[in-house]
Amino acid sequence: MTNPVEVMVTGVNFWTDKPGQLAQLLAASNPSIPDPSGRPVAPDQIAVFTVPTAWASDGPALADALAFFANILGTPGPTPLATAAGAVAPVEDRLVFTVDEAAQLLGISRSFAYEAVQRGEIPSMRIGRRILVPKAALLRFLEMSEGEQ
């Protein structure tokens, strides 16, 4: 079986405290990972992970992404949705960036950033039609790049 480019995970709340188990399933190259609880799938409980093998090998980034989903879905703690419509938290307070924002932070063009996301060079996740770059994964990516120089 070839490695899928994307893996759809349903029942995200179920996986928030089980990143190790989810990492194993992402590494298994399944195109879809269902919610084992058997509950009906709600649209806000579906996440699509691009380049699943990268997520499977980076446990801290996967845990951060699941924590982000938990915040979005209304579990206790500060949530980005608590702000007014259109308001965005300061960069240092945000858990994720858009690909455009990541490109600006990295000092690369928008199109090059999207190409790097497609190749799996920039860690990303997809929620609906939006592609997001987790801040923690981007920082680890930069730390790894500095170590190669």
N, C-alpha and C positions, 0 to 999 in steps of 0.2 A: 504494500500500500504506500502511495506517495504521501508526503507530508502536505496537509491542507494549508492553504494560504490564510484561511480564516477558520475559527472554530466558534460556533454559537453555543453559549452557555445559558441555560434557562434556570430559573430559580436562584438568582444571584444572592438573595438574602441567605439561602441555605448554605452557600459556600463561603460567606464572609469570615467565619471562624474556622474554616477548613482549607486554608491555602495549600497545604502540603498535599492533601488528597486531590485537589483540583490540578495542581502542578503535574501529578502523576497521570491524570487523565488527559491533560493537554499534551504531554509527551507521547501518549499512546496513538496520536494521529487520528483521533476520531473527529469527524466534521461537526458533530453535535454532542453536547454533554447535557443530558436532561437533569432535572431536579429529582433526586431520588425519593423525595417525600411523596411524590405522586399527586401533589396538588395541581389544579389547573394552572396553566401558564398565563401570567398577566404580562401585558406588553412592557411594563416598566421593570420586569424581572428578567429581561433578556439582554445579554451583553455579547458582543462579538469581539474576540481577541484576534488581532492580526499577528502573523508570524508566531503561532502558538509554541513552537519549540523554544523561542527566545524567552517567552513568559515562563515556560516550564523550568528553564534553567536559572531563572532569576527570582527566587522565592521572595526576597524583600520587595521587589517591584510588584509582584503579583499580590502580595499582602496589602501593599499601598493602594493598588487598583481596587481591590475588594473593599478596602476601607472607604475609598472614594465613592463607590457604588452605595455602600451603606449610608453614607452622609446624604447622598442625593435622594435615596429612598426614604429618608425621614427617621432613621434610627437616632437615638439620643446623641447629642453633641452638636456643634455648630454645623450649619448646612449652607452651602452656597445658594440654595433656593430661598433662604430667609431674607435675602436682599430684595430691593424693589426691582421690578421688571427692567431689564437692560443694565442694571448696575453690576459692576464687576469688582471683585475684591482686589486689593493691591497685589502686584506680582508676588511679593514675598509671602503673602498669606494664602496663595492659591495652591491647590494640589495638582492641577492639570493645566496645560496650555493647549491652545489650538495649534495646528501645524504652522499657521502664519506667525503666531507669537513665538513658537520655538525657532522658526527660521530667523526672526529678528534677533532673538537672544543668541543664536549661534553665529549670526553674521553671514548667513547664506541666503540665496534667493528662495522665494516661495516655491517655485517649480522644482528646484533642487531638493528642497526639504520634502516635498511630496514624493519625489522619486526615491529618496533615502528611506522614507516610511514604507513605500512599496517593497523595497529590497530588504527591509527588516533592519537597516542600519540605525535608524532612529526608532526606539521602542514606542509603540502606540497601542491604542485600543479604540474600538469603535462603539459608540452608543447611538443607535438609530443610524442616521446618516452622517453624524459628526465623528470626525477622527480627532482623538485627543492624545496628547503626549504627557504622561505623568511626570511631575516635577522630580520626584525621587529617582525615577528611572533615567531621566535626562541627566541628572547630576552624576549618577553612577556611570553612565555612558561617557561623560566628559572626564571623569576620574580615570576610567580605563584608557581613554585616548591619551591623556597626559602621561600615563605610565609607559606607553609605547614609544614615546619620543626619546 
